[in-house]
C-alpha cells in the first residue's frame, strides 16, 4: 500500500513520513527525487547542491540551525554578552544561555545571519537549470555541463521537516513561515502545470499544517480558512489512498472542533458528519485496516457528543453504542501497541458516556 505522503519521494527523514498527520487528544480531538536525465553525451545528471555547500539530503545545517528547536534559524538572535545565536522565540524563554550558561543581559537581532538563512532556503528553489560544475571535467580538461534535476519536491520535504521540528518545539512562527513558503511554491506550480492529484495532496496536507499553526497562535479564523482550503484540494482527488483519507477527515474534524468551541453546534455536527462519511467509505474499501475502524469510532463519538449537547439524547446514545460495539469487536495484532492504547482510550471515554447519573463530558476531555 502506498504511503500517500505528498513528499515521500523526496524525503529522507529516517523512514518517517514528514507529512503524516495525527490528531492530538486535546481540544475535541481523540485521534491522534528522481535524478535528472542525461542531456547529451557531454552532460551529466547530479543531485542538486546547496549553494552554501550544506548536505541537502541529510539536512545537516550546522551554524544555520537553532540548538533549541533543532530547526532552521528564524528571526536569528544573539544573546548578549556571549553572542550565541538562536531563534528569537526559542531564546526568549531563557534567562541563561542554554549553550554556555552565561546570564543573558539582552537579546539582539542578527540580521546578517538571517539573510544567509533566507539565501539558503532560496537556494533550494531552482528548477532544472544548466550549470557548469567545476568539479566535473572531461579527460581533456573540459568542464562537463551539469543538468540539475527539478528540486521543488526536495525543497518541499525540507521545509516541511523544518516546520515540524519548529512546531514541536513551540516555535510556531518559524513553522508557519516555512510552510507558507512551501504553499507559495505549490501555488506557483499549480499555475504552471495545472491541477494534478499529487499536487493537490501535497497542497492539502501543507494547508492543514498551516491551519494547525494558526490555531496554536489563537487565530481561529485563519485556521478555519486553511482547513477549508485543505478540504477543497483533498476532495478533488478521484480515488484518494488511506493517507489522504486520513488527512481529509482530520481537516474536517478540526473545522468541526473550531465550530464546537465557538458554540456553533450545528455547524460542528455538519463537519463531524462529513468526516464520518469519509471514514465509513474508507472502511468499506479497506475493511481490514484497523486504524480506519478506530477513526470511525472517534467520528461517531464526536457526532454523538454534539447530539447530546443539542438535546438529542437518544441519537447520542445510539452513536456511542455503535462506536463501542465496533471497538469491542476489533482484534489487533500484538505488535500494534500504539493503536491498542488508542483503542482503549477511546473505548474508555465512550463507556463513560453511558454511565448513569454521570455528568456529560465533551470529547475534548479525552
MIKOL-595822 format. One record per residue (C-alpha): y, x, z. Coordinates in steps of 0.02 Angstrom, whole numbers, plus 50000, padded with zeros to 5 digits. Each point is the difference from the previous one (the first is absolute). Example, Ala and Ser with C-alpha at 12.3 -4.5 7.8 and 13.67 -1.06 7.14 Angstrom:
BEGIN
497755061550390;501725006949967;
This chain:
BEGIN
500005000050000;501705006549953;501145004050147;501454991449913;501225012650072;501525000149884;500155018850017;498175004850023;499915010549842;501455010950052;499785001050188;499165014350089;500104994950181;498325004850071;499134985149923;501134987650087;500864987649887;501875002150030;500344982149949;498724990750105;500824985650094;499514994050172;500764986550106;500415004550180;499424989150141;501744996250065;501284987249941;498814986649938;498905012849911;498165000550042;499465010249850;500315015050003;500595089648835;499405003249847;500465017049931;501005000849839;499125001549832;500145015749896;501384999749873;499505012649867;499035016050016;501435009650079;500354986950134;499164998350168;499964985450125;500415004150181;500194990250158;501854996850036;500855013150107;501324997050132;501665008149948;500055008450171;498225006749992;499244988350129;498234993749976;500184982149938;498144996250024;499815004150184;501814995750040;500315015650105;501874998450017;500375014550116;501835000450050;500334983349914;498954990150125;500454993550172;498955006750144;500124983350092;499554987049868;499035012049888;500884992849848;501335005949879;501675002750087;501184985249996;501825001750055;499625018150042;500805005150164;500025015450110;500085000050188;501245012050075;500035013550059;498225004449942;500274993749820;498234993349980;499954986249869;499244982650003;500324982549934;501514992350085;499044984950063;498615011050068;501035012950094;501184986850069;498624994750119;499955016950087;501095008750128;499105016649978;499505008049836;498154995949973;499765016749913;500775012550123;500424989450152;501865004249999;501234987150065;500804990349857;501905000550016;500304990549838;499204995449834;500835004949837;499574994349823;499315013149881;500614994049831;499455015749909;498194998250054;500004981449962;500635003649825;498515011649974;498844986250061;500754987849875;499815012749860;498205002450053;499684981349983;500894999149833;498945014549937;498464988850006;500764987049883;499845009249835;498954991049871;499095009949864;501175013849946;499745016249905;500365015650099;499765018749975;498935006450141;500335018350036;498325001550087;498984995449846;500005012649854;499005002549843;499075016249973;501435005949890;501244997550140;500744983649938;500294985550119;498904984749986;500834983149987;499574989750154;499884981049988;500224992150171;499044984150033;500784983550052;500255002950186;500764983150044;498394994650087;499915016250099;501814997750054;499614982350056;498515005550104;501035014050075;501444988650048;498844986950074;499105012950105;501655006650067;500594982250034;498424995850098;500165015650106;501814996050039;499634981650036;498605004150122;501195011950089;501314986150014;501165008649876;500254983749907;501565005349905;499055014549922;498544988949951;501144987049921;500945013349902;498415007549925;499284983149956;501644994549919;499925015149884;498214995549958;500504982149958;501445006149889;498785011049904;498824985549969;501384988049950;500565012649869;498225001549940;499884981149987;501534999949887;499255013649890;498194994749987;499984981750053;498944991450131;498235006850024;498694996050131;500065017550070;501895000350014;500074982550077;498745005050134;500985016050037;501664991250012;499314985550101;499255011750129;501575010750019;501134984750011;498914993750142;500235016550091;501884998949975;499904982850080;499145008050150;501445012650014;501324986349996;499044989850126;499885015050117;501885002349983;500314981850047;500554994649825;498924984549980;500944993849846;499695015849900;498215001050064;499664982449935;500765004249831;498905015549981;498434990650054;500394985949877;500255012349859;498385008650049;499114983349986;500814997149831;499335016049924;498284999150080;499804982049943;500215005649819;498345009050004;498684989749906;498485006450097;500565009950153;498725010250094;499754999050188;501345012750041;501304990049904;499364983750075;500245007350174;501755006249961;500504983249924;499324990050146;500835011650126;501704998149915;499814981150005;499535000650184;501495011050042;501194987749918;499144986650103;500255010550157;501875001449968;500134981249969;498974996950157;501185010050111;501494991849916;499204983650060;499784993749822;498224994650035;499704990049842;500535014649890;498915011550106;498504988649975;500304999749812;499915019049987;498525001250119;499094986949896;500335009749840;499305015650081;498484990150057;499704993849823;500085017749932;498755005950129;498824985449975;499945003849814;499645018250040;498514994850108;499344989049860;500045014849881;499425012750129;498924990650128;499215015950068;501615008950047;500134997950189;501845004750013;500454985349888;499134987850117;500975007050148;501604998349898;499624981749966;499734997050186;501685007950038;500864988849872;499134984850072;500665004950172;501775001649935;499974983049915;499204991850152;501285007650117;501424992749897;499114983149993;499925000050189;501855003850014;500374986049876;499024987850110;498474998949887;498745003850137;498464993349912;500355010449845;500315015350109;498344998050092;499074997949835;500785016049935;499595009950157;498204993749998;499765004449817;500645017650031;498875002150153;498484994149903;500325012449859;500205014750120;498514995650109;498874999249847;500635016749933;498795014450020;500765017349978;499255016949965;499925010750159;501095012749911;501424987449983;500615002950177;501844997549959;499694983549913;498874994350143;501395003250125;501194990049893;498744985949983;499774999150188;501885000550031;500324985649880;498514990450068;500625002050179;501694993049951;499244985349907;498864995350143;501465000750121;500874986549898;498604987750035;499945002450188;500524984150089;501634999750098;500525017049930;501805001849948;500105002049811;500345017749944;500595004649828;499105012549892;501275013650038;499245002050173;498445007849927;
